[in-house]
């Protein structure tokens, strides 16, 4: 029996035939939710992943395709292969997690355009070197 937190990802992986050319949002915190809202308003297909079950619940409450999953895990590689022929947006809380995800995507899926949030300028430079096509820096004051 799978742990309860893996059931959503297993369900998503069984639905891959119906999901193609979606943008993958890695992280469904404040910025991920804003990106999801913008994509929804423009009728752009996406799937969001987060390891925080409260954030996944928020997505489900909004009737959005948000699933519990680690963006850098082996299980998610099949998701990237099928869904994201276009782009991935990475907005994880940890600079290290952002870097690892960009690096892995660039290594295994070099045609995927990767947009990522940097936590500071130096972090942004490292993300570009890891393969991000675009790096953006959001300061908390932007949202006040």
N, C-alpha and C positions, 0 to 999 in steps of 0.2 A: 504494500500500500504506500502511495506517495504521501509525503508530508503535505498538509493542507495548503501551505504557501506555494507549492509547485503545481497545484491543480489548474490555476489560471494559465500558466505557461504551457502546460500540456494541452489544454483546450485550444489555445492559440496555435500551437504547432499542428494540431489536427485540422485546422481551418485554412492552411496555407494555400490550397487550391483556389480559394475564394479571395485571397488577398494578394494583390500584385501591384508593384510600382508605388507602394506607400512610402512616405517619409517616416523614418523611425526617430522618435524623440526619446532620448536616453535621459531620464530624470523628469519627474512630474511635480517639481516644487513650484515656487512662485513664477520663475521664468519659463519653465516647461509648460505651465498652465496658460501663460500668455501666448506662447507660440502655438499651442493647441487651439486656442480661441481664434487666433489669426488664420490658421489653416482651415479651421471649420467654417469660418465666415467666407472663405474663398473657395469652399468645396474641394479642398485639396485633401486627399486621403492620407491618413497617418495612423500609426500605432505608437503608443507611449509605453515605456517600461520604467518601473521604479522598484526599489527594494524596500520601500517604506509602505507598509500595508495601509496606513492612514491615507496616504496620498492616492493609492490605488482606489480606495473606497471613495474618495472625493471624485475621482474620474468616473467611477461607476455611477455615483449619484447624479452626475451631469450627463449620463448616458454617452460617455466617450470611451473609445477603445484603449483603455489603460489596463496594463497587466503587470502582475508581480514578476519581476525578472531582473537578473543581474546583467547589465549590458555587456559585460566582458566575459560572461560564462560560455562554456562550450555549447550548452544547450541552445544558446541564442544565435550561434553561427548559422544554423539552418534558417533562422528567421532573416538574418541579413542576406543570405544567398537568394532567398525567394522574394522578399519584399523590397529591399532597398536598392533598386537599380539607379535611383536618382540621388537621394541625399539622406544624411543622418545629421541630426542636431544633438550635440552632447552638452548637457548642462547639469552635470553631477556636482554634488556638494564638495567633494574632495578633489583638490588639484591632482593628486596621484591617480585617482580613478579616471579623471578626464584624460590624463596623459596615456595611461595604459589602454584605454578604449580607443583613442585616436591611433596609437601605435599599432594595435591589433587590427583595426579596420584597414589601415594603410597597407599592412603586410598581407592580409588575407583577401581584401576586397579593394584593390587600388583604384578601381573605377568609380567607387562610391565617393561622392562629394561630402566632405565632413566639415560641418560648421560647429564650432565649439566656443564655449564661454571660458575666458581666462580669468583668473583671480587677481592677476596683476600683470604688468608689462613683461617682466621676465618670464612668467609662466606662459604668456602668449607667444613669446619667441620660441620657447621649448616646444609648444604645441605645433607651431608652424614647421619646425624641424622634424617633428614626428609624423607630419603628413597632412595636417589640417589645411583645407583649402581657404578657409576664412576663420578668423579669430575675432571675437568681440569681447569687450570689457564692459561690464555693467557695474556701476557704482550704486550703492543703496540710495544715494540722493536722487537718482534718476526717477524714482518711484514716489517721490514726495511732492 
